[in-house]
Amino acid sequence: MIRTANATLVGPCLASVTRRRRHCLLVLLAVAGQLLLALAGPAPVMAGGPCATIAAPCALSTWRPQDEVWLISTRGLGLPRAGCCLSGTPRFQRWDPRRGWQPAGAAEFHAAGASPRITCFYVHGNQIQAGRAPARGWRVYLAILGGRAEAPPLRYVIWSWPSDRASGPLRDARIKAARTDVDGFYLASVLAEMPPGPPVSLIGFSFGSRVITGASHLLGGGVLAGRALPRAGAEDRVRPRTVLLAAALETGWLQPGHCHGQAVAQMESLLLLYNSCDPLLRRYRFLTGDRRSTALGFTGLPPLGRLGGPPTNFRQRDLAPLIGRVHDWNATVGSRAAMADVSRVVLDPPAPPAGL
């Protein structure tokens, strides 16, 4: 029943007609919108950055010729065999501003590591298709530079792992949680081959943070899902500066004796940007099936004394006042204050150790 301005009750037949008219109008608007998009043609393509499939935020003026941009992908690779053997080799590509992504090899990548450039890896989170990974990585690259023309030369690496959406949200999350162990091993294997030199930084969002802490645990001599790195050359491995954004891993995992308990000892520094109002990580217990489980990206770091390892520069910041009640990559990377913290980790000289 519908009440008119004269308070007269109109029967359900007229209400049904009104609903049909509203439905028809919505359909017509949708068709018109599709027609306008077709007439407008495809979205403009920029030739100035590795996210050449979209127009923003790439621009010729934002790519610095003194920098190198790489894409390393493990998509299509299976599980590493037991022990320390890889089942395949990640695919390496290097960005050429004139020819786009060009195939390269691991040897070429590691040879480039002998240059004085700072190296920074970005590991994306869940449900990112292969075609979207470069665009996300490129935006993080721009946010790190933040217009700092004086920033030192940078070798920037986008790490692309198989995180396409699987059916069922809980099933999807559990599949990707298991995959982070695999990609932690692949990432650790690449990092273990890098020669000592300029600083190396690792930045991860959500499950990407879990990939990074798993890799750091392996670099520190740990065992992850039955896999370990060769012991040879362990003392000369890189000690990365680490940034964890909305970290989707257990709060206590970085403590000695826990799943990623040897990660902290391998880090030069650690910056955790968590969100105490994150609605997704608040429900982390459903991923593990343990109601006591909490996510590091929701609670923040445990007290400093519980982390063990050598004096490390630990810092953390609650992003809730900046981005609110979201688990959102756009909000995190779009926060100038948050990305200024990340930029300092990647580009600034090492700071003296400090407590929380």
C-alpha positions as CSV (number, residue, x, y, z in Angstrom):
1,M,0.0,0.0,0.0
2,I,1.1,3.6,-0.8
3,R,0.1,6.6,1.2
4,T,-0.6,9.7,-1.1
5,A,-0.4,13.3,-0.2
6,N,-4.2,13.2,0.6
7,A,-3.7,10.2,2.9
8,T,-5.7,8.1,0.5
9,L,-4.6,4.4,0.3
10,V,-3.8,3.2,-3.2
11,G,-4.0,-0.5,-3.9
12,P,-1.1,-2.9,-4.5
13,C,-1.8,-3.0,-8.3
14,L,-0.6,0.6,-8.6
15,A,2.4,-0.1,-6.4
16,S,3.3,-3.0,-8.7
17,V,3.0,-0.8,-11.8
18,T,5.2,1.8,-10.2
19,R,7.8,-0.9,-9.4
20,R,7.8,-2.1,-13.0
21,R,8.2,1.4,-14.3
22,R,11.1,2.0,-11.9
23,H,12.7,-1.3,-13.1
24,C,12.3,-0.3,-16.8
25,L,13.8,3.1,-16.1
26,L,16.9,1.6,-14.4
27,V,17.4,-0.8,-17.3
28,L,17.1,2.0,-19.8
29,L,19.7,4.0,-17.9
30,A,22.1,1.1,-17.7
31,V,21.8,0.5,-21.5
32,A,22.3,4.2,-22.1
33,G,25.4,4.2,-19.9
34,Q,26.9,1.2,-21.8
35,L,26.2,2.9,-25.1
36,L,27.9,6.1,-24.0
37,L,31.0,4.1,-22.9
38,A,31.0,2.3,-26.3
39,L,30.8,5.6,-28.1
40,A,33.5,7.1,-26.0
41,G,35.9,4.3,-27.0
42,P,38.6,2.7,-24.8
43,A,40.2,4.5,-21.9
44,P,43.3,6.4,-22.8
45,V,46.6,4.5,-22.4
46,M,49.7,6.1,-21.0
47,A,53.1,5.1,-22.4
48,G,55.0,6.6,-19.5
49,G,55.0,3.8,-16.8
50,P,54.7,0.1,-16.1
51,C,51.0,0.4,-15.6
52,A,50.4,1.2,-19.2
53,T,47.0,-0.5,-19.2
54,I,45.5,2.4,-17.2
55,A,45.7,6.2,-17.5
56,A,46.3,7.1,-13.9
57,P,48.4,7.5,-11.9
58,C,51.1,6.9,-14.6
59,A,52.7,9.9,-16.3
60,L,55.9,10.6,-18.1
61,S,56.9,13.3,-15.6
62,T,56.8,10.8,-12.7
63,W,59.2,8.2,-13.9
64,R,62.8,9.0,-13.0
65,P,65.4,7.8,-15.6
66,Q,67.9,7.1,-12.9
67,D,65.6,4.4,-11.5
68,E,65.1,0.8,-12.5
69,V,61.7,-0.9,-12.3
70,W,61.4,-4.7,-12.3
71,L,58.5,-7.1,-12.2
72,I,59.1,-10.6,-10.7
73,S,56.3,-13.0,-11.0
74,T,55.7,-16.5,-9.5
75,R,52.3,-16.9,-11.2
76,G,52.2,-20.3,-12.8
77,L,54.8,-21.8,-10.5
78,G,53.9,-24.8,-8.3
79,L,55.1,-25.7,-4.9
80,P,58.8,-25.9,-4.2
81,R,60.0,-29.5,-3.7
82,A,60.9,-30.7,-0.2
83,G,64.0,-29.3,1.4
84,C,65.5,-26.3,-0.5
85,C,64.7,-27.1,-4.1
86,L,62.6,-24.8,-6.3
87,S,60.1,-26.3,-8.7
88,G,60.6,-23.5,-11.2
89,T,62.1,-20.1,-11.6
90,P,60.2,-16.8,-11.1
91,R,59.8,-14.8,-14.3
92,F,61.9,-11.6,-14.4
93,Q,61.0,-8.6,-16.5
94,R,62.5,-5.1,-16.7
95,W,60.7,-1.9,-17.6
96,D,61.9,-0.1,-20.7
97,P,60.2,3.3,-21.2
98,R,60.3,2.8,-25.0
99,R,59.5,-0.9,-25.3
100,G,57.5,-1.7,-22.2
101,W,58.2,-4.8,-20.1
102,Q,61.1,-6.7,-21.5
103,P,62.1,-10.3,-20.5
104,A,65.2,-10.6,-18.4
105,G,66.9,-13.2,-16.3
106,A,67.8,-13.7,-12.7
107,A,71.5,-13.2,-13.5
108,E,70.8,-9.8,-15.1
109,F,68.7,-8.8,-12.0
110,H,71.4,-9.8,-9.6
111,A,74.1,-8.1,-11.7
112,A,72.1,-4.9,-11.6
113,G,72.2,-5.3,-7.8
114,A,75.9,-4.4,-7.8
115,S,75.0,-0.8,-8.7
116,P,74.7,1.8,-5.9
117,R,71.0,1.9,-6.2
118,I,68.7,1.3,-3.2
119,T,66.5,-1.8,-3.8
120,C,62.8,-1.8,-2.8
121,F,60.4,-4.8,-3.2
122,Y,56.7,-4.3,-3.1
123,V,54.5,-7.4,-2.5
124,H,50.8,-6.9,-3.1
125,G,47.9,-8.4,-1.2
126,N,45.1,-10.8,-2.0
127,Q,42.8,-10.9,-5.1
128,I,45.1,-9.0,-7.4
129,Q,45.1,-10.3,-11.0
130,A,48.3,-10.4,-13.0
131,G,47.3,-7.4,-15.1
132,R,46.6,-5.2,-12.0
133,A,49.8,-6.0,-10.1
134,P,52.1,-3.6,-12.1
135,A,49.6,-0.7,-11.7
136,R,49.4,-1.2,-7.9
137,G,53.2,-1.4,-7.7
138,W,53.6,1.7,-9.8
139,R,51.4,3.7,-7.5
140,V,53.4,2.6,-4.5
141,Y,56.5,3.6,-6.3
142,L,55.1,7.1,-6.9
143,A,54.0,7.4,-3.3
144,I,57.4,6.4,-2.0
145,L,59.1,9.1,-4.1
146,G,56.4,11.6,-3.1
147,G,57.9,14.3,-5.3
148,R,61.4,14.0,-3.7
149,A,63.5,14.9,-6.7
150,E,66.6,14.6,-4.5
151,A,65.9,11.0,-3.6
152,P,68.8,8.6,-4.3
153,P,68.5,6.2,-7.4
154,L,66.1,3.4,-6.7
155,R,65.8,-0.2,-8.1
156,Y,62.1,-0.8,-7.6
157,V,60.7,-4.4,-7.7
158,I,57.1,-5.4,-8.0
159,W,56.5,-8.9,-6.7
160,S,53.5,-10.5,-8.4
161,W,52.2,-13.8,-6.9
162,P,49.1,-15.9,-7.7
163,S,46.4,-14.2,-5.7
164,D,43.4,-14.2,-8.1
165,R,40.0,-14.6,-6.4
166,A,38.9,-18.1,-5.6
167,S,35.3,-19.1,-5.0
168,G,34.0,-18.5,-1.4
169,P,35.6,-15.8,0.7
170,L,36.8,-18.1,3.5
171,R,38.1,-20.7,1.1
172,D,39.8,-18.0,-0.9
173,A,41.5,-16.6,2.3
174,R,42.7,-20.0,3.4
175,I,44.1,-20.9,-0.1
176,K,46.1,-17.6,-0.2
177,A,47.3,-18.0,3.4
178,A,48.8,-21.3,2.4
179,R,50.3,-19.8,-0.8
180,T,52.1,-17.1,1.2
181,D,54.4,-19.8,2.6
182,V,55.3,-20.8,-0.9
183,D,56.0,-17.3,-2.1
184,G,57.9,-16.5,1.1
185,F,60.3,-19.2,0.0
186,Y,60.5,-17.9,-3.6
187,L,61.2,-14.4,-2.3
188,A,63.7,-15.6,0.2
189,S,65.5,-17.5,-2.6
190,V,65.8,-14.3,-4.7
191,L,67.0,-12.2,-1.7
192,A,69.5,-14.8,-0.7
193,E,71.3,-14.4,-4.1
194,M,71.6,-10.6,-3.7
195,P,75.1,-9.4,-2.9
196,P,75.7,-7.2,0.1
197,G,75.6,-3.5,-0.7
198,P,73.1,-0.7,-0.7
199,P,70.0,-1.0,1.5
200,V,67.2,-3.4,0.6
201,S,63.6,-2.6,1.6
202,L,60.5,-4.9,1.7
203,I,57.0,-3.5,1.6
204,G,53.9,-5.7,1.9
205,F,50.2,-5.2,2.1
206,S,47.9,-7.7,3.9
207,F,48.9,-11.2,2.8
208,G,51.9,-9.5,1.1
209,S,53.2,-8.7,4.6
210,R,52.9,-12.4,5.4
211,V,55.0,-13.3,2.4
212,I,57.7,-10.9,3.6
213,T,57.9,-12.1,7.2
214,G,58.0,-15.7,5.9
215,A,60.9,-14.8,3.6
216,S,62.8,-13.0,6.4
217,H,62.3,-16.0,8.7
218,L,63.9,-18.2,6.0
219,L,66.8,-15.7,5.5
220,G,67.4,-15.9,9.2
221,G,67.9,-19.6,9.1
222,G,64.3,-20.7,9.9
223,V,62.2,-23.5,8.4
224,L,58.9,-22.6,6.9
225,A,56.3,-25.3,5.9
226,G,59.2,-27.9,5.8
227,R,61.4,-25.7,3.5
228,A,64.7,-24.0,4.3
229,L,67.4,-22.2,2.4
230,P,70.9,-23.6,2.0
231,R,73.1,-22.8,4.9
232,A,76.0,-21.7,2.7
233,G,76.4,-17.9,2.7
234,A,73.9,-17.3,5.4
235,E,76.1,-14.8,7.2
236,D,76.2,-12.5,4.2
237,R,72.5,-12.4,3.4
238,V,70.7,-9.0,3.1
239,R,69.1,-7.5,6.2
240,P,66.1,-5.7,4.8
241,R,64.3,-2.7,6.1
242,T,60.8,-4.0,6.4
243,V,57.4,-2.2,6.2
244,L,54.2,-4.2,7.0
245,L,50.9,-2.6,5.9
246,A,47.7,-4.1,7.3
247,A,49.6,-7.3,8.1
248,A,47.5,-10.4,7.7
249,L,49.5,-12.7,10.0
250,E,49.2,-13.9,13.6
251,T,50.1,-11.3,16.2
252,G,52.6,-13.6,17.9
253,W,54.3,-15.1,14.9
254,L,57.3,-12.8,15.1
255,Q,58.2,-13.9,18.6
256,P,61.1,-16.4,18.9
257,G,60.0,-20.0,18.6
258,H,56.9,-19.1,16.6
259,C,56.0,-19.5,12.9
260,H,58.1,-16.6,11.7
261,G,60.2,-16.3,14.8
262,Q,63.6,-15.8,13.1
263,A,62.4,-12.9,10.9
264,V,63.0,-10.0,13.3
265,A,66.7,-11.0,13.8
266,Q,67.2,-10.7,10.0
267,M,65.6,-7.2,9.7
268,E,67.6,-4.0,9.8
269,S,64.4,-2.2,10.8
270,L,60.7,-2.7,11.1
271,L,57.8,-0.3,10.5
272,L,54.3,-1.7,11.2
273,L,51.4,0.4,10.0
274,Y,48.3,-1.3,11.6
275,N,44.7,-0.3,12.0
276,S,42.9,-1.0,15.3
277,C,39.6,-0.5,13.5
278,D,40.2,-2.8,10.6
279,P,36.9,-4.7,10.1
280,L,38.4,-7.5,8.1
281,L,41.4,-8.2,10.4
282,R,39.1,-8.0,13.4
283,R,37.7,-11.3,12.1
284,Y,41.0,-12.9,11.6
285,R,40.0,-15.8,14.0
286,F,37.7,-17.2,11.3
287,L,40.7,-17.7,9.0
288,T,42.5,-19.8,11.6
289,G,39.5,-21.4,13.2
290,D,40.9,-20.4,16.6
291,R,38.9,-17.8,18.4
292,R,42.0,-16.6,20.3
293,S,43.8,-15.7,17.0
294,T,44.5,-12.0,16.4
295,A,46.1,-10.3,13.4
296,L,49.3,-8.2,13.7
297,G,47.7,-5.6,11.4
298,F,44.9,-5.2,13.9
299,T,46.6,-5.4,17.3
300,G,50.1,-3.9,16.6
301,L,53.4,-5.4,17.7
302,P,53.7,-7.2,21.1
303,P,56.0,-5.7,23.7
304,L,59.6,-5.2,22.4
305,G,61.1,-7.8,24.8
306,R,59.0,-10.6,23.3
307,L,60.4,-10.2,19.8
308,G,64.0,-11.1,20.7
309,G,66.9,-10.8,18.3
310,P,69.5,-8.0,18.1
311,P,68.6,-4.3,18.7
312,T,66.3,-3.5,15.8
313,N,64.7,-0.2,14.9
314,F,61.1,-0.9,15.6
315,R,58.3,1.6,14.9
316,Q,54.6,1.3,14.6
317,R,51.7,3.5,13.9
318,D,47.9,3.1,14.2
319,L,46.3,4.3,11.0
320,A,42.8,4.2,12.3
321,P,42.7,8.0,12.9
322,L,43.9,8.5,9.3
323,I,41.9,6.0,7.3
324,G,39.1,4.9,9.6
325,R,37.3,1.5,9.7
326,V,38.6,-0.1,6.5
327,H,40.9,-2.8,5.2
328,D,41.7,-0.9,2.1
329,W,44.8,-0.6,-0.1
330,N,43.7,2.6,-1.7
331,A,43.1,4.3,1.6
332,T,46.5,3.2,3.0
333,V,48.5,4.2,0.0
334,G,46.5,7.3,-0.4
335,S,47.4,8.5,3.1
336,R,50.2,11.0,2.7
337,A,51.2,10.7,6.4
338,A,51.4,6.9,6.1
339,M,53.4,6.9,2.9
340,A,55.8,9.6,4.2
341,D,56.7,7.1,7.0
342,V,57.3,4.4,4.3
343,S,59.3,6.8,2.2
344,R,61.7,7.5,5.1
345,V,62.3,3.8,5.7
346,V,63.1,3.2,2.0
347,L,65.1,6.3,1.2
348,D,66.6,7.7,4.3
349,P,69.9,6.7,5.9
350,P,69.6,4.1,8.7
351,A,68.4,5.5,12.0
352,P,69.8,4.5,15.4
353,P,67.9,1.6,17.2
354,A,64.9,2.7,19.1
355,G,62.2,1.0,21.2
356,L,58.5,1.1,20.7
